[in-house]
Amino acid sequence: MSDHTSLTHAGYVAAVVAALPVPIAYVSTRLVLPEQPRLAAVLLRSPAATPQDLTAVPQVWLCWTEVSGWSLGTDPDGRSGLERVRWAHLGVLPDPVEVGQWVDDQMSSRPAAGAYQRPYYRVVDDDAAFERSLATYAEHVERGA
């Protein structure tokens, strides 16, 4: 079984964040429990918010799971949870630039791709090819690429 106690997805998430066309307020790559899927959450900064204002509402979150890939949702008051979650349907590890383009389309009211139905691309289990792909992104971050 893969080591789900490490943050091996942090490099991939960092590559996606670097490709995003919108300002970022907060990034979390976290593990809830070792036996659960790896997750990431990126709070996109509202253009109207000041750099110190993390409480601007509504909050727009870009999220990733190692099972379903990327989604975008809105938290209307910063504490109720995500609504109107739209899934990218780009696969579980799409190219970071492709994710950035998808976010740009969603944020500019051009939702050409994606759907409200959550996809399931894989199960959390041994997947050497998936782990190698994540490791490649970690190497890019370590080299500063």
BELWONOR-V882183 format. One record per pair of residues at least 12 apart in sequence whose C-alpha atoms are under 8 Angstrom apart, sorted by the first residue. I is the first residue (numbers start at 0). GAP is how many residues later the second one is. D is the distance in Angstrom with one decimal. If there is no record, write none. Layout:
I,GAP,D
I,GAP,D
This chain:
0,124,5.8
0,125,4.7
1,123,6.4
1,124,5.3
1,125,7.4
1,129,7.9
2,31,8.0
3,27,7.9
3,30,5.1
3,31,6.6
3,32,7.7
3,33,7.5
3,34,7.0
4,26,7.1
4,28,7.9
4,29,5.1
6,22,7.0
6,23,7.0
6,24,7.5
6,31,7.8
7,126,6.3
7,127,6.7
7,130,7.0
8,20,7.4
8,29,7.4
8,125,5.8
8,126,8.0
8,129,7.6
9,19,6.0
9,128,7.2
10,123,7.2
10,124,7.8
10,126,5.0
10,127,4.3
10,128,7.7
10,129,7.4
10,130,5.8
11,84,7.8
11,122,6.2
11,125,5.0
11,126,6.7
12,16,7.6
12,27,7.1
13,127,7.7
14,81,6.0
14,122,7.3
14,126,7.8
15,79,7.9
15,80,4.3
15,81,6.9
15,83,6.7
15,84,6.8
16,25,7.9
16,79,7.9
16,83,8.0
18,77,6.0
18,78,5.4
18,80,7.7
18,81,5.3
19,77,7.6
19,79,7.5
19,80,4.4
19,81,7.6
19,83,7.2
19,84,7.7
20,79,6.2
20,80,7.7
20,82,7.6
20,83,6.2
21,22,6.9
21,23,7.4
21,82,7.6
22,21,6.1
22,22,5.3
22,23,7.7
22,24,7.8
23,18,7.1
23,19,6.1
23,20,4.6
23,21,5.1
24,17,7.6
24,18,5.4
24,19,5.6
24,20,4.9
24,26,7.7
24,29,6.7
25,16,5.7
25,17,5.0
25,18,7.3
26,13,7.5
26,14,5.9
26,15,4.5
26,16,6.4
27,12,5.5
27,13,5.2
27,14,6.4
28,12,6.6
35,88,7.5
36,28,6.5
36,29,5.9
36,30,6.8
36,87,6.1
37,27,5.8
37,28,5.7
38,24,7.4
38,25,5.6
38,26,4.6
38,27,6.8
39,23,5.6
39,24,5.1
39,25,6.6
40,20,6.6
40,21,5.8
40,22,4.4
40,23,6.5
41,19,5.5
41,20,5.0
41,21,6.2
42,16,7.0
42,17,6.1
42,18,4.6
42,19,6.5
43,15,7.3
43,16,5.6
43,17,5.9
43,18,7.1
44,14,7.8
44,15,7.6
45,13,7.5
45,14,7.8
54,23,6.7
55,22,7.8
56,18,7.5
56,19,6.1
56,20,5.5
56,21,6.1
57,16,6.5
57,17,5.7
57,18,4.3
57,19,5.6
57,20,6.6
58,15,5.6
58,16,5.0
58,17,6.3
58,18,7.2
58,19,6.0
59,12,7.1
59,13,5.8
59,14,4.5
59,15,6.4
60,12,5.4
60,13,6.2
60,14,7.6
60,21,7.9
64,27,7.7
65,26,6.2
65,56,7.7
65,58,7.5
66,25,6.6
66,53,5.8
66,54,5.7
66,55,5.2
66,56,6.0
66,57,6.9
67,23,7.3
67,24,5.8
67,50,6.8
67,51,5.3
67,52,4.9
67,53,5.7
67,54,7.4
68,18,7.8
68,19,7.4
68,20,7.4
68,21,7.3
68,22,5.9
68,23,4.0
68,24,6.6
68,50,7.9
68,52,7.9
69,17,6.0
69,18,5.6
69,19,7.6
69,20,7.7
69,22,7.3
69,29,7.8
70,14,6.4
70,15,5.4
70,16,4.2
70,17,5.7
71,13,5.5
71,14,5.3
71,15,6.5
71,16,7.9
71,31,7.8
72,12,4.2
72,13,6.3
83,32,7.3
84,31,6.1
85,28,6.3
85,29,5.3
85,30,4.6
85,31,7.5
86,27,5.2
86,28,5.3
86,29,5.8
86,30,6.8
86,31,6.0
86,32,7.5
87,14,7.1
87,25,6.6
87,26,4.2
87,27,6.7
88,24,7.6
88,25,5.4
88,26,7.1
88,30,6.7
89,24,7.9
90,30,6.8
91,29,6.4
